[in-house]
């Protein structure tokens, strides 16, 4: 408790220091421009002067009318030299107003902007939804053919309408199929990056002026506090297009040179809910379809964050869904909304955790349950008991491989007598980038690689469809072209291993003498025909789906 108080006090001190620095900067600018400085951080905003310009115009130009007397307007400005500010000044003068300019800090502006919520007739949909004009979006999609064009478009942007550069950034991300947008203030610039196929790519630098406006816009849309700069904030808004509503999850954290923004784009058009599209081999698909068709039992998907576990489980739900069964999920957070399925979200403030939520779900008479993640003993035991009492249960667990999931659950103090009969299937997966079909290049395997490949193929079970290997073994490597933005890759595919928990595996789990380790379980599973993640990766390399370097970057050394 004492440490919490100290941290809180330190945060307050740092916040005060930062605010003082901003006020000093505003004072210096006022002196240089021979204008008057004013501190409006505690000023009560007045609705009458605010109504002279819209909130969007005010935020774009970083200026706010804070007082008016007859035909004179007092205008608080961050920098009156800005083109957008000059435009507002001229507009007010053209309406017959005399404009008196005061220099203020951004903190003062943010305080004044709070007053817009009290103006009658203010647009109610400004928070939570962003509508991009259909024609404008189509034009941006046509113009932004690759990253190079997007970089140039951002670099040469000069419009006073800040919302336009924000729309360019969003449209570019959608065009490039980015999963995340990162806006990161650094010492000399503000860096914009997209995560494409799981890898961050530099896009462009953004000016400080545009960054500040974009930050305020994002906070406003996401329902976050505009005047909070020293604490993390989370928000959410929707990009509304004619084709789909795209959910955007926002995380903002304080950093050394400002606030770092990460926006996760959840485009329902991009989620692959057909099992065949995920990249599982035909023989593994047959195993999965057999297991998810069973009337009860637990199916686990393991792997690190960002390995596609939830997407795979969503695909399972989609595969088994029919109106005659009830499917309920508990997630943290809900990634995508699935039609016909009841989805609930963890809410710690209301004591709706995975464990408490799972108890409530079981009282709803479900047939199928999806648990976002098993994190503790309580959740694990409830899940196991549900699997033993007539429910199909899907969930995820953080382990490196399929066989490691069993010792992990036993470490959580799940009783082996319950675990063994409850488990049906454990999947471990990662995501590999797919080689661009337009530019991939053939490469010949070395003699050492050829020997290792032949040895691996010989050990694989008969159910696996193997490529024909001649004297000369070839695979492919990445090159890079305009179609893939020079990366050599386009799209991603799952690489996986499946552990079917049959009677022999159950007996190994249930033995009384000692807890089985992952190696013991793996040895038995291999004897019974399991293929490893490494095997799956090699098959995908040989068929030209991915490259050796990509596979080794993700799952480790192969050859």
Beta strands, then each sheet from edge to edge (+ up, - down):
strand 1: 36-37
strand 2: 63-69
strand 3: 72-77
strand 4: 98-103
strand 5: 129-131
strand 6: 180-185
strand 7: 190-196
strand 8: 199-206
strand 9: 233-240
strand 10: 245-255
strand 11: 258-266
strand 12: 297-302
strand 13: 327-331
strand 14: 342-345
strand 15: 368-371
strand 16: 392-397
strand 17: 423-435
strand 18: 441-444
strand 19: 474-477
strand 20: 489-500
sheet 1: 1+ 4+ 3+ 2-
sheet 2: 5+ 9+ 10- 11+ 6- 7+ 8-
sheet 3: 14+ 13+ 15+ 16+ 12+ 17+ 20-
sheet 4: 18+ 19-
end
